[in-house]
Amino acid sequence: MLRKLFASATLLAGFSTAYSQDSTTTTVEEKKPNLNITGSIDVFYRYNLSNPPKEAETFNNYTSFTNSQNSFTFNMASIKLEHSVGKVGGVIDLGYGKRADEFSYNDTKSSLIVKQAYLYYTPWKNVKFTAGSWATHIGYELVDAYLNRNYSMSYMFSYGPFFNTGLKGEFSVGKSTFMLGISDPSDLKYADFSKKFIIGQYSTSLAKDAVKLYLNYQGGNANGTAKMNQIDAVVTGALSPKFSIGYNGTVQMVKAKDDNGKYGDTKSWWGSALYFNLDPKPWFGLTLRGEYFDDKQAVSGGAFGTSFFETTLSANFKVDGLTIIPEVRYDNSGKEMFTKHDGTTTKSTATLLVAAIYHF
């Protein structure tokens, strides 16, 4: 199927002209190619107020992309190229730095990572097919820092999928869009002889487009070691031009295979988060995130055996393509997960962070 899709895209791209005739003349209409180049750079400084010792490898950080202490950190430089001709196109999205490494954690560590690489074919205006590797449809937050209003990431983002590799189709009817696809297990760019995942999404807009709803799914057998299903919902609502709310809720259910080759009982982790966005000025905004993450059954990638509550307040100061984000974050756990400077443990910790992001 993929080989046929690649062949079709190549054939279509090869036809650069279209012909139309009348009774006296022949005209040639050229299909003009379109190239769009965007990119971003993000850096940050983080200080955890518990000031954990060097031996505390997590530095009181259990989420993605900000695992440092008292350090100025270059996180990622990203460049994205999208080229299209007529009904076909392709995207190459490259990232360099720690953030890119963590996003593609299953790949060989080289700092230079292909975040996304896919081609697409749009035979009709309401139908689109995509093949390759792309950022997941699940969740509220995104890998590129300039697309998030909080700089530090949620637990749900950190332990959910990052990207999918496979084939998907998107079909639009009015204000609703349906997506259905098949992919390798999450976060793999290639997986020989692997079991496959089914992925899906339903999205729509309501109340004159002021409310947007996304219902997301992924499920399958992770290479014969576990059966997994994840259901995810995202809702955004603009109450006014200066105030909006976002919600993300997700649950991941896992049946692991034991040493005897039998699948055990279903265990799960789940989370829920609210995002309150206030923009009193075009150059200034505030976002408050409150998140509850429950992994008491120790089935997430962190296998914590406890729950977390975190609240993060981030300010966004904008100057043209530059955004400065000062941020304060408080994490609390059901058991002593955080380390103080003297090596003792505690259930809670606070963090100060400032980030700078440039997008073009």
N, C-alpha and C positions, 0 to 999 in steps of 0.2 A: 504493500500500500504506500509506504513512504517513498519507495523508489519510483512508483508511478507518479506521485505528487511532485517529486523533484523533476522528473522528466517533463511533466506538464508545465511547470513553472519555467523551465529552461526554454521549451518550445515557444511559450507565449512571449517571453522576454526577447526572443530572437526576431519577432516581427515588429520592426520599428516604424512601419508605415502602414497606412490604411488607404484604400483606393475607392473613389466614387465617380461614376460616369453620368453625364447627361448626353443629349443628342449631338453635341458639338465638341466638348472638351473633356479632358481627363485631369482631375486635380489630385494632388497628393497631400494628405493630412499627416503630419509627423506627430508621433507621440513623444512629448517632451519629458525627459527624465527629471526627477526631482530628488535632490540630495539635501538632507537636513542633518546638521551637526550640532549636538549639544554636549555639555559637560559640567562637571562640578568638582570642587575641592573642599574638603572639610578637615579642620584641625580642632583640638580641644585640650583643655586642662581640667583635671579631676583631682579633688581632694576629699577623701573620706574622713569624717571628723573623728572616727574611732582610731584612726592612724594605725592600722594593723601592721605587724612586723613583716619583714621581707618573706618570712617562711609561710605566711598566709597567701597562698598562690592566687586565690580569687580576689584578694584585696576588698573583701566584703561586697563583691559584685557578682551576681548570678545571672545577669542578662547579657545580651550580645553587645559587642563593639566598644565597650567602655571599661575594659578591665585594666586599670592602671591606678597608680597612687602617686600624688605629688609629682606629676609628669606632664610636660607639654608633649602632645602626641599628634603627629600627622596620621590621619586615619585612612583617607582614601582620595585618590584622584581618579576621576571617571570620565570616559569619553564615549559618546553614543552616536553611531552613524546609521541613518535610515535612508535607503535608496528605493525609489519606486518608479515604475514605468507602466502606465496604463493600470491594469488590474492586478499586477503582481509587485512584490517588493520584498526587501530583506532588511534585517536589523542586526547590527553587531554592537554589543555593549561591553566595553572593557573597563576593568577596575584594577587599580594598583594600590597596595597598602594593607594594613592590618584588617580593616573592615572587609575588604575583598576576600582576604584569606579565610576569615571566619564565615563569610557567606557561602563560599565554596569549600567547606571544611573536608569534604570527601575527596577533593582533588589533590594532586601533588602540590605541596607548598612551594610557591615560587614568587609570591606577592603579586605577580601579574596574572589576573584571572579573567576569563571570559564569563561575565555575569549572565549575559543573554546572547543567544545567536539563533535567529529563526527566520524563516521565510513565510510569506503569506500570499494568499490568492483570494481575490474578491470577485467572484463571477457575477454577482449582483449586488446592489447597494445594501441589501439587508442580509447578506450571507458572506461569511468570511471563514477561510480555512487557514490554520497555522500549523507549521511543523518545525520542530527544533527544541530549544531550551529557553524557557521564559520564567520570570518571577511569578510566584504562586498567586492565585486568585484568592487565597484564604487569608483572612485577617484584615485589620484596619491599618497597620503600620507598614512601611515600605523600606527597602534596603537603602535607597539613596537618601542621605540626610536632608537634602533641601525639600523633600516631599513630606517631611514630618515636622510638626510644631514642637514636640518634645525631642530633645537630642538623645537622651538615654532611652533605651528600648523597654518595652513591656515584657513580662514573663511569657505571655501568650505568643508574642512574636518569636521570642527566643527559642521556644520549645515546640513550636508548630513548624510546618514546612517552610522552606525558603524558596525553592523553585521546582518546576516540573519539566521533564523532557519527554516529548511525545508528539501526539497529533490531536488537534481539537477543532471543533466547528462551532461557530457562533451564528445565531439566527435571531434577527430582530423582527418584532411584530408590534407596531405602535410604539409605546414607551417601554416595552418589555424586551429583554434579551435573554435567550437561552444559550448556555454553553454546555457542550458534552464532549468528553475526550478520553483518550487512553494514554497512559504514560508509564514510564519506568517508576519504581518506587521513588518517593520524594528525595530530592537533594542529590540525585545521581545524574551525571551527564551521559553516562553509558552504563549498561547493565546487561552483560551477556547472559543468556539463558534464564533471565529473571522472570518472576511472576510480574503481572502488570496491575496497575491501579486504574480504577475508573474515577474520573474527575468531572465535576459539574457545577454549574452556577445558574441561578435565576436572579435577574436584577430588574428593577422597575423604578419609576419615579411617581410620586403622588403629590397632591396639594399644589398643583401648578409648578411642579419640579422643585418645590421647597424641601421635600422629603425624598430621600433615596434609600432603597432597600436592596440588600444583597444577601442571598441565601446560598451557602457554599458547601461543597461536599468533596471528600476524597476517601477512597477505600480500596483495600486489596490485601494481598499477601506479600509481606516484606521478605522476599527471597526464601520463603519456606520456614522462617523462624518465628513469625508472628502474623496474626491477622489483625488488621487495623481498619477502623472506620472513624472519620472525623466529620462532625457537623458544625458549621460556623455561620454566624449571622452578623452583619454590619448594617447599622442604620445611621444615617446622617440627617440632620434637620436644621435648616436656616430659619431661626425665629425672627431675625431682622438682618439688615445688611451688616450690623456690627456684632451680632451674637449668634452662635451656632453650637449645636451639641452633636457629639458622635457617641455611638455605642458599639461595642464588640463583645460578643459572647461565643464561646467555643467549648466543645467537649470532644476529647479523643478517647476512643474505646479500643482496648488491646487484648487479644488472646495470645499469650506466649506459648511456644512449644516447649515441653519439658524434655528431660533426658531420655524418656521412653518414646519420644516422638508423638506424644499426644498434646493436644491443645487444652490449656487449663481454662479456668473461669475468666470471664470478662472483668478487666480492671480498667480504671479510667482516671484521667486528670481533666480538670475543667477550669475555666476562668471567665471573668466578666469585668469589663472596664467601661468607664464613662469619661468623655473628653469634653470639657467646657471651654469654648473659644470666644474670647472677647477682643474686638478690634476697634478701639476708640479712635485711632488715627490710621491713615494708610501706611505710616511708617512704624507703627507700634501695635503689638498684640500680646495677649496673655493666653496661655493654655494651662488648665489644671486637669491632670489625669489622676483618677482614682481606680486602682485595680485590685481585685482579689483573685488569687491563683491557688488552686487546691490540688496538691499532689500527695495526699496522705497515703495513697496506695503505691507510691514510689514507682510510677510507670513512665514518667516523662524522661527526657534525655538527661535531666539532672538527678532523677530517682531520689527525690528529697525525703519522702516520707513525712511531709508536713505541709503547711499552707503558708502563703505570704500575703501580706497586704502592703501595697506601696502607693504613695501619693507623690506626685511630681508637679511642681509649679515652674513653668518656663516662660520667660519673656522673649519676644522676638522684636529686635530693632533692625529695620531694613534701610539700606542705602543702596539704591539701584539694584545690582545683582548680588550684593553682600547682605547676609543676615547674621547678626550677633545674637547668641542665645545664652544668657545667664540662667542658671537653673539650680533649684534646691530640691532634694529628693529625700524622702523618709521611707525606710523599709522596716517592716515588722514581721516576724515569723512565729509560728506556733511552738518552735523549740529553738534552742540557742544555736543559731547558724552563723553568727557574725563574731569576729575576733577583735578584741581590744588590743591596745599597744602592749600591754603586759602579758599577752598570750591567753588571758581568760576569755570566755565566750559570753555572748549576750544575745537577747532575742531581737534587738532593734539597733538600727544605725542610721546616720544621716550623712548626706553627701552634697558637696558644692561642686558645681561644674560651670565652665564657660566655654562655648564653642563658637567658631567662626566658619561660615559656609559661603562659598561663592558659586553661583550658578550662571551659566551662559548658554 
